[in-house]
Amino acid sequence: MRSAILFLAVTMATTVAADDRPADFVDVSEIVPGLVVEARYAGYFNFVGQPIDGYEAAKCLLTRPAAEALARVQEALEPYGFGLKVFDCYRPARAVAEFVAWSRDADDTRMKPEFYPELEKNELFPKGYIAERSGHSRGSTADLTLVALPSKIEVYMGTGFDFFSERSWPNDAQQPSEARSNRLLLSSIMQLHRFKPYPYEWWHFTLAGEPYPDTYFDFPVK
């Protein structure tokens, strides 16, 4: 029965290959005042070590409901002296395909010391750090952190973004108290505004009731 359910779930999911952004995807910087955007996959500082296919601009795109929910998070954080910084938002399916191809190249480990020093590349998919179908491609998932205002300097989270390790699990009890406190603040405020956390990455959140739960888009970020 379980295998039948899994098969049905896979067959119901669709990938939409198109070059034009759907009308209900927005540039989040236009919706969230003061948002800091560091689009890691549009540049070289990421676990692959190069700009990723489909990222033609350093932008954060999301469905409008997700962007508007992030605006409410930003508004709630501001009185406490914090704001949001995003590292990745909507992710084209072609970018995910590049991650899969990269994972099969055993010789390319140039970014291992920075992003996955404790693991081998072939462990990243089985352990849930990278997925062959990413929720980011559905347009309502964001990778983000907190910044202190007005400096917009990232707060201490214990590990950096995309550090693939149990130390990046949101509830890692081995983290210093400052990191645990900051992770809890981020997770609490995100969940208060309808975002679901991910158990293996403190930075990863998906809007509950996302508008495209079974659709994976492939238009470029531009």
C-alpha positions as CSV (number, residue, x, y, z in Angstrom):
1,M,0.0,0.0,0.0
2,R,2.8,2.4,0.9
3,S,4.6,1.9,-2.4
4,A,1.3,2.5,-4.3
5,I,0.8,5.8,-2.4
6,L,4.4,6.9,-3.2
7,F,3.9,6.0,-6.9
8,L,0.7,8.0,-7.0
9,A,2.4,11.0,-5.4
10,V,5.2,11.0,-7.9
11,T,2.9,10.6,-10.9
12,M,0.7,13.5,-9.7
13,A,3.6,15.9,-9.4
14,T,4.3,17.9,-12.6
15,T,7.2,19.9,-13.9
16,V,6.3,23.1,-15.9
17,A,9.1,24.0,-18.3
18,A,8.6,27.6,-19.5
19,D,10.8,30.7,-19.9
20,D,8.2,33.2,-18.6
21,R,7.6,33.9,-14.9
22,P,4.0,33.1,-14.0
23,A,2.0,36.2,-13.0
24,D,1.6,35.1,-9.4
25,F,5.4,34.9,-8.8
26,V,6.9,38.2,-7.5
27,D,10.2,39.8,-6.8
28,V,10.2,39.6,-3.0
29,S,12.3,42.7,-2.6
30,E,9.4,44.7,-4.0
31,I,7.1,43.2,-1.4
32,V,9.3,43.1,1.7
33,P,10.8,46.5,2.6
34,G,14.4,46.3,3.7
35,L,14.9,42.7,2.7
36,V,18.6,41.7,2.3
37,V,19.2,39.4,-0.7
38,E,22.4,37.3,-1.0
39,A,21.5,35.0,-3.9
40,R,24.2,32.4,-3.4
41,Y,23.4,30.3,-6.4
42,A,23.7,33.3,-8.7
43,G,27.4,33.5,-7.7
44,Y,30.4,31.4,-6.9
45,F,30.1,31.1,-3.1
46,N,28.0,28.0,-2.9
47,F,28.5,24.2,-2.4
48,V,29.0,23.7,-6.2
49,G,31.5,26.6,-6.5
50,Q,30.0,28.3,-9.6
51,P,26.8,30.1,-10.7
52,I,24.0,27.6,-11.1
53,D,21.9,27.0,-14.3
54,G,18.7,29.1,-14.2
55,Y,20.0,31.9,-12.0
56,E,20.4,34.8,-14.4
57,A,19.9,37.5,-11.8
58,A,20.6,37.8,-8.0
59,K,16.9,37.9,-7.1
60,C,14.5,36.3,-4.7
61,L,11.3,35.2,-6.4
62,L,8.4,33.6,-4.6
63,T,4.6,33.1,-5.1
64,R,2.7,36.1,-3.9
65,P,1.2,34.4,-0.8
66,A,4.7,33.4,0.4
67,A,6.2,36.9,-0.3
68,E,3.3,38.6,1.6
69,A,3.8,36.2,4.5
70,L,7.5,37.1,4.6
71,A,6.5,40.8,4.6
72,R,4.5,40.1,7.8
73,V,7.5,38.3,9.3
74,Q,9.7,41.3,8.5
75,E,7.2,43.7,10.0
76,A,7.0,41.6,13.2
77,L,10.8,41.5,13.6
78,E,11.6,45.1,13.1
79,P,10.5,46.4,16.6
80,Y,12.9,43.9,18.1
81,G,15.8,45.2,16.0
82,F,16.0,42.3,13.5
83,G,15.3,41.8,9.8
84,L,15.5,39.1,7.2
85,K,18.2,38.0,4.8
86,V,17.5,35.5,2.1
87,F,19.9,33.1,0.4
88,D,17.6,31.3,-2.0
89,C,13.9,31.4,-2.8
90,Y,12.3,29.9,-6.0
91,R,14.8,27.5,-7.6
92,P,14.4,26.4,-11.2
93,A,14.1,22.6,-11.8
94,R,17.2,23.0,-14.1
95,A,19.2,24.1,-11.2
96,V,18.2,21.0,-9.2
97,A,19.3,18.9,-12.2
98,E,22.7,20.6,-12.1
99,F,23.0,19.7,-8.4
100,V,22.2,16.1,-9.3
101,A,24.9,16.0,-12.0
102,W,27.4,17.7,-9.7
103,S,26.8,15.0,-7.0
104,R,27.8,12.3,-9.5
105,D,31.1,13.9,-10.3
106,A,33.3,12.4,-7.6
107,D,36.4,14.5,-8.6
108,D,34.8,17.8,-8.0
109,T,35.2,18.5,-4.3
110,R,36.6,22.0,-4.4
111,M,33.9,23.3,-2.0
112,K,34.0,20.4,0.5
113,P,36.1,22.2,3.2
114,E,33.6,25.1,3.3
115,F,30.2,23.3,3.0
116,Y,30.4,19.6,3.7
117,P,33.7,18.7,5.5
118,E,32.1,15.9,7.5
119,L,30.4,14.1,4.6
120,E,31.1,12.6,1.2
121,K,29.2,14.0,-1.8
122,N,27.3,10.7,-2.2
123,E,25.8,11.1,1.2
124,L,24.2,14.5,0.6
125,F,21.1,13.2,-1.1
126,P,20.4,10.2,1.2
127,K,20.8,12.4,4.3
128,G,18.3,14.9,3.0
129,Y,20.5,17.9,2.4
130,I,19.8,18.0,-1.3
131,A,16.7,16.6,-3.1
132,E,16.2,15.4,-6.6
133,R,12.9,17.3,-6.6
134,S,13.3,20.5,-4.5
135,G,10.4,22.2,-2.7
136,H,12.1,25.4,-3.8
137,S,10.9,24.7,-7.4
138,R,7.3,25.0,-6.2
139,G,7.9,28.7,-5.4
140,S,6.9,28.9,-1.7
141,T,10.1,27.9,0.0
142,A,12.9,30.2,1.2
143,D,16.3,29.8,2.8
144,L,17.0,32.7,5.1
145,T,18.4,34.1,8.3
146,L,18.2,37.0,10.7
147,V,20.2,40.2,10.5
148,A,20.7,42.8,13.2
149,L,19.4,46.3,12.4
150,P,20.5,48.8,11.4
151,S,23.8,47.2,10.5
152,K,22.2,44.3,8.6
153,I,24.9,41.9,9.8
154,E,23.9,38.3,10.1
155,V,23.2,37.1,13.7
156,Y,25.1,34.1,15.0
157,M,23.4,30.8,14.0
158,G,26.2,28.3,14.9
159,T,26.8,27.3,11.2
160,G,26.6,29.1,7.9
161,F,24.0,28.6,5.2
162,D,24.3,25.3,3.3
163,F,26.7,23.8,5.9
164,F,25.7,20.2,5.5
165,S,26.0,18.6,8.9
166,E,24.0,17.6,12.0
167,R,25.2,20.8,13.5
168,S,22.8,22.6,11.1
169,W,19.8,20.7,12.4
170,P,17.5,23.4,14.0
171,N,17.4,21.5,17.3
172,D,21.0,20.6,17.6
173,A,21.6,20.6,21.3
174,Q,25.4,20.9,20.9
175,Q,25.1,24.5,19.7
176,P,26.1,27.4,21.9
177,S,23.2,29.0,23.7
178,E,23.4,32.1,21.5
179,A,22.9,30.1,18.4
180,R,20.1,28.0,19.9
181,S,18.3,31.2,21.0
182,N,18.7,32.8,17.5
183,R,17.5,29.7,15.7
184,L,14.5,29.4,18.0
185,L,13.6,33.1,17.4
186,L,13.8,32.6,13.6
187,S,11.8,29.4,13.7
188,S,9.2,30.7,16.1
189,I,8.5,33.9,14.1
190,M,8.4,32.0,10.8
191,Q,6.0,29.4,12.2
192,L,3.8,32.1,13.6
193,H,3.4,33.4,10.1
194,R,2.5,30.0,8.6
195,F,6.0,28.8,7.5
196,K,7.0,25.2,8.2
197,P,10.6,24.4,9.2
198,Y,12.7,21.7,7.8
199,P,14.3,19.2,10.3
200,Y,17.8,19.2,8.7
201,E,18.4,22.9,8.0
202,W,17.8,25.8,10.3
203,W,17.5,28.2,7.4
204,H,14.8,26.4,5.3
205,F,11.1,27.2,5.5
206,T,8.0,26.4,3.4
207,L,4.7,28.2,3.4
208,A,1.9,26.1,4.8
209,G,-0.9,25.7,2.2
210,E,1.4,26.6,-0.6
211,P,-0.4,27.4,-3.9
212,Y,1.5,24.8,-6.0
213,P,2.1,21.8,-3.8
214,D,2.6,19.4,-6.7
215,T,4.0,21.7,-9.4
216,Y,7.8,22.2,-10.1
217,F,8.6,25.2,-12.2
218,D,11.6,25.7,-14.5
219,F,11.5,29.3,-15.6
220,P,14.8,31.1,-15.0
221,V,15.4,33.7,-12.2
222,K,15.8,37.0,-14.0
